[in-house]
């Protein structure tokens, strides 16, 4: 769960639009590294 929290906070700090906040909810979370393998 730490990966979710870190990536969510990073997205918010990087200026993720508040109108798209649903994309950051846990049920929509997909780790950025999931396709990097």
Secondary structure, 3 states (H helix, E strand, C coil): CHHHHHHHHHHHHCCCCHHHHHHHCHHHCCCHHHHCC
